Amino acid sequence: MSIVMHLYYTGSNGSARRFAEEMERSGTADLIRKEDGNEGYRYFLPLDDPETVLLIDRWRDQESLDAHHGSPMMTTIAQLREEYDLHMRAERYISDESGIPSSDAAFIRG
């Protein structure tokens, strides 16, 4: 089981993209990727919304996610969100490790 977070950062005039670029350029994203329990941390740009950036963040378990929330990186992220005047929306998912059902497998190309 993994916890997967979809975090939507929305701003104006390209601020969400600049935020994500700064997270990468500053090394903060890499520090998060190296945290114990982090299984993925990646930014995406929705084609239908140029003012939003999607972060897909994956954690081994709730304890790992809680430790991340208590880490110094959260202060950096909060400061950057404020600097870039971003609003957020979050979605939380629990991964299904049982495999892809056969009814779905026909539509997935590996």
PEDA-V605213 format. One record per residue. RES is the residue in one letter. PSI is psi in radians with two decimals (999 if undefined). OMEGA is omega in degrees with one decimal (NA if undefined). BURIAL is # if it has 16 or more other C-alpha atoms within 10 Angstrom, else .. Layout:
# PEDA-V605213
res->RES psi->PSI omega->OMEGA burial->BURIAL
res->RES psi->PSI omega->OMEGA burial->BURIAL
This chain:
# PEDA-V605213
res->M psi->2.44 omega->173.3 burial->.
res->S psi->2.70 omega->173.9 burial->#
res->I psi->2.20 omega->-179.4 burial->#
res->V psi->2.19 omega->177.6 burial->#
res->M psi->2.33 omega->169.6 burial->#
res->H psi->2.00 omega->179.7 burial->#
res->L psi->2.10 omega->-179.9 burial->#
res->Y psi->2.01 omega->177.0 burial->#
res->Y psi->2.14 omega->-178.3 burial->#
res->T psi->2.34 omega->178.7 burial->#
res->G psi->-2.57 omega->177.6 burial->#
res->S psi->2.73 omega->177.6 burial->.
res->N psi->0.64 omega->176.1 burial->.
res->G psi->0.18 omega->-175.1 burial->.
res->S psi->-0.59 omega->-179.8 burial->#
res->A psi->-0.71 omega->178.6 burial->#
res->R psi->-0.72 omega->178.2 burial->#
res->R psi->-0.64 omega->175.5 burial->.
res->F psi->-0.88 omega->-179.3 burial->#
res->A psi->-0.72 omega->178.5 burial->#
res->E psi->-0.69 omega->178.6 burial->.
res->E psi->-0.66 omega->176.7 burial->.
res->M psi->-0.70 omega->178.9 burial->#
res->E psi->-0.87 omega->-175.4 burial->.
res->R psi->-0.65 omega->-177.3 burial->.
res->S psi->-0.25 omega->-178.0 burial->.
res->G psi->-0.05 omega->180.0 burial->.
res->T psi->-0.74 omega->178.8 burial->#
res->A psi->-0.72 omega->178.9 burial->#
res->D psi->-0.66 omega->176.9 burial->.
res->L psi->-0.70 omega->178.6 burial->.
res->I psi->-0.73 omega->178.9 burial->#
res->R psi->-0.47 omega->-179.3 burial->#
res->K psi->-0.09 omega->179.4 burial->.
res->E psi->2.52 omega->177.2 burial->.
res->D psi->2.20 omega->177.8 burial->.
res->G psi->-0.17 omega->177.2 burial->#
res->N psi->2.22 omega->-179.0 burial->#
res->E psi->-0.05 omega->177.6 burial->#
res->G psi->2.48 omega->-179.5 burial->.
res->Y psi->1.80 omega->-172.0 burial->#
res->R psi->2.40 omega->179.2 burial->.
res->Y psi->2.53 omega->178.0 burial->#
res->F psi->2.66 omega->179.5 burial->.
res->L psi->1.97 omega->177.4 burial->#
res->P psi->2.31 omega->-178.3 burial->.
res->L psi->-0.45 omega->-176.1 burial->.
res->D psi->0.07 omega->-178.7 burial->.
res->D psi->1.56 omega->-176.1 burial->.
res->P psi->-0.15 omega->-179.6 burial->#
res->E psi->0.14 omega->-179.9 burial->#
res->T psi->2.51 omega->171.9 burial->#
res->V psi->2.38 omega->177.7 burial->#
res->L psi->2.23 omega->172.4 burial->#
res->L psi->2.18 omega->171.4 burial->#
res->I psi->2.05 omega->-171.3 burial->#
res->D psi->2.15 omega->-175.1 burial->#
res->R psi->2.33 omega->-176.0 burial->#
res->W psi->2.55 omega->-177.7 burial->#
res->R psi->-0.72 omega->-176.1 burial->#
res->D psi->3.07 omega->-178.2 burial->#
res->Q psi->-0.62 omega->180.0 burial->.
res->E psi->-0.71 omega->178.3 burial->.
res->S psi->-0.73 omega->179.5 burial->#
res->L psi->-0.73 omega->177.7 burial->#
res->D psi->-0.73 omega->178.2 burial->.
res->A psi->-0.72 omega->177.2 burial->.
res->H psi->-0.78 omega->-179.5 burial->#
res->H psi->-0.41 omega->177.0 burial->.
res->G psi->0.07 omega->-175.7 burial->.
res->S psi->2.82 omega->177.2 burial->.
res->P psi->-0.41 omega->179.7 burial->.
res->M psi->-0.51 omega->-179.7 burial->.
res->M psi->-0.59 omega->176.1 burial->.
res->T psi->-0.76 omega->178.5 burial->.
res->T psi->-0.81 omega->-179.0 burial->.
res->I psi->-0.78 omega->-179.8 burial->.
res->A psi->-0.73 omega->178.8 burial->.
res->Q psi->-0.74 omega->179.8 burial->.
res->L psi->-0.69 omega->177.3 burial->#
res->R psi->-0.73 omega->179.1 burial->#
res->E psi->-0.80 omega->-179.6 burial->.
res->E psi->-0.72 omega->-178.1 burial->.
res->Y psi->0.06 omega->177.2 burial->#
res->D psi->0.96 omega->-177.3 burial->.
res->L psi->2.58 omega->171.8 burial->#
res->H psi->2.67 omega->-175.2 burial->.
res->M psi->2.65 omega->169.1 burial->.
res->R psi->2.41 omega->-177.2 burial->.
res->A psi->2.51 omega->171.9 burial->.
res->E psi->2.45 omega->-177.5 burial->.
res->R psi->2.33 omega->-179.7 burial->.
res->Y psi->2.61 omega->172.5 burial->.
res->I psi->2.20 omega->-177.0 burial->.
res->S psi->2.62 omega->177.1 burial->.
res->D psi->1.81 omega->-176.5 burial->.
res->E psi->0.06 omega->-176.3 burial->.
res->S psi->-0.11 omega->179.0 burial->.
res->G psi->3.02 omega->-178.6 burial->.
res->I psi->2.19 omega->177.3 burial->.
res->P psi->2.56 omega->-178.1 burial->.
res->S psi->-0.52 omega->179.0 burial->.
res->S psi->-0.44 omega->177.8 burial->.
res->D psi->-0.49 omega->-173.6 burial->.
res->A psi->-0.56 omega->-179.1 burial->.
res->A psi->-0.34 omega->-177.3 burial->.
res->F psi->0.00 omega->-176.4 burial->.
res->I psi->2.21 omega->178.8 burial->.
res->R psi->2.07 omega->-176.7 burial->.
res->G psi->999 omega->NA burial->.
